Amino acid sequence: MKPAEWAARHRSGPLDVVVTGLPSDAHTWNLVFIQLLLEDLGHKVVNLGPCVPEDEIVESCCKFQPDLLVVSSVNGHGFNDARPLIGAIRSRWELAGLPAVIGGKLGVGGDDQAEQAGELMAAGFDAVFQEGVGLAVFESFVGSLTGAASPALADPAPADSALASAGPAPRRTSRAGALTGKAKR
């Protein structure tokens, strides 16, 4: 298969997932949490770790040809680091169809979460999962990539959540949630 065919292929089994932190984020616990969550869901995970340079993330995605890229940030600088990263990902033809999501504490100002989510979606992320929302929406998003049932997508805003209104993704419908590792299921 050619890489371009991989990006568009339909999946019915476990996903190959790359999990990564951003260049300015030295936190590891969130990445380990996400790795363990995805592995518990039956997926295969390559965890690139914290403080990963943008070009290393791009080259790793080209090398591993994952079914999903998960970017997590907890230092509050995710919004600034993520825009150039997704631009670099989307500029590579072999990664053009790669589902890419980001989540966690993406900024330090809490009032502009919806605006930040919208900007990240417009830049090329398929979903933005904001700090403080349960993991059910993230799990449903991942399930939708495998064809598994996704009940949380039918009801994306549980009463106790603070979902950001990000608008539709350029490649698929997505919802906001949390990828900080602190959220309850």
Backbone torsions as a table, in degrees:
resi	resn	phi	psi	omega
1	MET	NA	146.2	175.1
2	LYS	-85.8	151.1	179.4
3	PRO	-54.6	-37.2	180.0
4	ALA	-63.1	-32.7	177.4
5	GLU	-72.3	-34.3	179.2
6	TRP	-61.2	-42.6	-175.7
7	ALA	-61.5	-30.4	-175.7
8	ALA	-100.9	0.9	-173.7
9	ARG	-71.1	149.9	177.1
10	HIS	-84.2	137.0	-180.0
11	ARG	-110.2	139.9	173.8
12	SER	-126.9	-7.2	-179.7
13	GLY	-116.3	-155.4	-179.5
14	PRO	-62.9	147.7	177.5
15	LEU	-92.5	151.9	167.6
16	ASP	-96.3	121.0	-172.3
17	VAL	-123.6	135.7	169.7
18	VAL	-103.2	125.9	177.3
19	VAL	-112.1	135.5	-178.1
20	THR	-150.8	155.2	168.1
21	GLY	-94.9	177.6	-179.2
22	LEU	-102.8	164.3	-175.2
23	PRO	-54.1	-35.0	-175.8
24	SER	-93.2	2.0	-173.5
25	ASP	-111.1	114.0	-177.4
26	ALA	-92.4	3.4	-177.8
27	HIS	-73.6	140.1	179.6
28	THR	-115.2	-28.1	-173.2
29	TRP	-60.1	-36.2	179.5
30	ASN	-66.1	-38.4	-179.4
31	LEU	-69.1	-40.1	177.1
32	VAL	-65.5	-42.2	178.4
33	PHE	-58.6	-48.2	-179.2
34	ILE	-64.6	-40.9	177.6
35	GLN	-59.1	-48.6	-179.1
36	LEU	-63.8	-40.1	177.5
37	LEU	-60.0	-49.4	-178.8
38	LEU	-64.8	-39.1	177.1
39	GLU	-65.9	-38.7	175.2
40	ASP	-61.4	-30.3	177.8
41	LEU	-81.7	-0.9	175.4
42	GLY	96.3	10.5	-176.8
43	HIS	-97.4	159.8	177.9
44	LYS	-97.2	132.6	-172.6
45	VAL	-126.0	133.9	166.9
46	VAL	-109.0	116.0	-179.1
47	ASN	-100.1	111.5	-178.8
48	LEU	-77.6	-16.6	177.4
49	GLY	90.1	-170.4	-178.4
50	PRO	-88.3	167.9	174.1
51	CYS	53.5	40.8	-177.1
52	VAL	-87.3	124.9	177.2
53	PRO	-62.8	148.3	-177.9
54	GLU	-52.9	-46.6	-177.4
55	ASP	-65.7	-30.8	177.3
56	GLU	-70.0	-37.2	176.7
57	ILE	-63.7	-46.4	-179.6
58	VAL	-61.8	-48.8	-178.8
59	GLU	-64.9	-35.9	177.0
60	SER	-64.4	-39.9	177.6
61	CYS	-66.1	-37.7	176.5
62	CYS	-65.5	-40.7	-178.2
63	LYS	-68.9	-48.5	-173.9
64	PHE	-87.4	-17.8	-178.1
65	GLN	46.0	59.5	-177.4
66	PRO	-70.8	165.6	174.6
67	ASP	-88.7	-14.1	-178.0
68	LEU	-157.3	138.0	170.8
69	LEU	-110.1	125.2	178.2
70	VAL	-116.4	118.8	179.6
71	VAL	-109.6	129.8	-179.0
72	SER	-126.8	141.6	179.2
73	SER	-141.8	138.6	176.6
74	VAL	-127.5	2.3	-176.3
75	ASN	-93.2	-3.0	178.5
76	GLY	88.6	2.7	179.4
77	HIS	-109.9	8.7	-176.8
78	GLY	-58.2	-40.1	-178.8
79	PHE	-59.5	-46.8	-178.1
80	ASN	-68.8	-39.8	-178.9
81	ASP	-75.4	-27.9	-171.7
82	ALA	-76.9	-33.2	-177.4
83	ARG	-61.1	-49.6	177.5
84	PRO	-65.8	-32.6	179.0
85	LEU	-62.5	-50.1	-177.2
86	ILE	-67.4	-31.1	174.2
87	GLY	-61.8	-42.8	178.6
88	ALA	-67.0	-39.1	177.5
89	ILE	-63.1	-49.6	-176.2
90	ARG	-70.0	-18.9	179.3
91	SER	-77.8	-14.2	179.7
92	ARG	-91.8	121.8	-176.3
93	TRP	-58.8	-35.5	-177.2
94	GLU	-73.9	-10.4	179.5
95	LEU	-114.9	4.3	-174.2
96	ALA	-55.8	-35.7	-178.4
97	GLY	-99.4	7.1	-178.5
98	LEU	-68.6	119.0	173.2
99	PRO	-63.2	128.3	-177.9
100	ALA	-131.7	129.7	179.5
101	VAL	-127.8	156.3	176.7
102	ILE	-136.9	149.0	177.8
103	GLY	-161.2	171.1	178.6
104	GLY	115.2	-150.2	177.5
105	LYS	-89.7	99.2	-171.8
106	LEU	-92.7	-16.4	179.6
107	GLY	-150.2	171.0	179.9
108	VAL	-99.2	-15.9	176.7
109	GLY	-98.5	114.6	-175.1
110	GLY	-70.5	-20.7	-174.8
111	ASP	-76.5	-19.3	-175.0
112	ASP	-106.4	24.4	-179.3
113	GLN	-59.6	-44.6	-178.4
114	ALA	-64.9	-40.8	179.0
115	GLU	-64.8	-43.9	178.3
116	GLN	-62.6	-43.3	178.8
117	ALA	-60.2	-43.6	178.7
118	GLY	-61.3	-42.1	179.3
119	GLU	-66.0	-39.8	178.7
120	LEU	-68.1	-37.0	176.5
121	MET	-65.8	-43.5	179.6
122	ALA	-64.5	-30.8	179.1
123	ALA	-72.7	-20.9	177.0
124	GLY	136.3	-5.2	175.7
125	PHE	-71.8	145.6	179.0
126	ASP	-83.6	-24.4	177.9
127	ALA	-157.1	149.1	176.7
128	VAL	-126.5	120.4	-177.2
129	PHE	-109.8	105.3	-174.6
130	GLN	-78.7	157.4	177.7
131	GLU	-57.8	140.4	170.9
132	GLY	94.7	3.4	-179.6
133	VAL	-112.6	145.3	-178.6
134	GLY	-58.2	164.1	-176.2
135	LEU	-83.0	-7.5	-176.2
136	ALA	-58.5	-38.0	-179.1
137	VAL	-69.2	-41.1	175.8
138	PHE	-61.7	-46.5	179.0
139	GLU	-60.1	-38.9	178.0
140	SER	-66.3	-40.5	177.4
141	PHE	-60.5	-47.7	178.8
142	VAL	-60.9	-43.1	177.7
143	GLY	-60.8	-34.4	-180.0
144	SER	-67.0	-24.6	178.6
145	LEU	-75.9	-23.3	-179.8
146	THR	-99.2	-5.4	-176.8
147	GLY	86.3	4.8	178.6
148	ALA	-72.9	157.3	177.6
149	ALA	-60.6	141.5	-179.9
150	SER	-131.5	78.3	-176.7
151	PRO	-62.1	-30.4	-178.1
152	ALA	-68.9	-23.0	177.9
153	LEU	-68.9	-26.1	177.8
154	ALA	-72.7	-29.4	178.8
155	ASP	-131.0	77.2	-171.5
156	PRO	-73.1	-8.4	-175.6
157	ALA	-124.9	81.3	175.4
158	PRO	-58.1	154.4	-174.1
159	ALA	-58.5	-30.6	-176.4
160	ASP	-95.4	13.4	-176.8
161	SER	-102.5	166.1	176.8
162	ALA	-127.0	65.7	-176.0
163	LEU	-66.3	137.7	174.2
164	ALA	-84.2	140.3	177.3
165	SER	-86.9	102.2	-173.9
166	ALA	-101.1	-14.6	-177.5
167	GLY	81.8	176.3	-176.7
168	PRO	-73.8	147.1	176.6
169	ALA	-77.4	154.8	179.6
170	PRO	-65.8	-25.3	-176.8
171	ARG	-114.5	-17.9	180.0
172	ARG	-165.7	164.4	175.8
173	THR	-75.7	140.4	179.0
174	SER	-141.9	168.6	-178.3
175	ARG	-131.0	164.1	177.4
176	ALA	-95.2	154.4	-179.3
177	GLY	-168.4	-147.7	-176.2
178	ALA	-130.9	140.5	173.1
179	LEU	-133.8	38.4	178.8
180	THR	-93.2	-16.5	-176.5
181	GLY	90.3	-5.5	-178.8
182	LYS	-95.7	-16.0	-173.0
183	ALA	-73.2	149.3	176.0
184	LYS	-88.0	152.1	177.8
185	ARG	-78.0	NA	NA
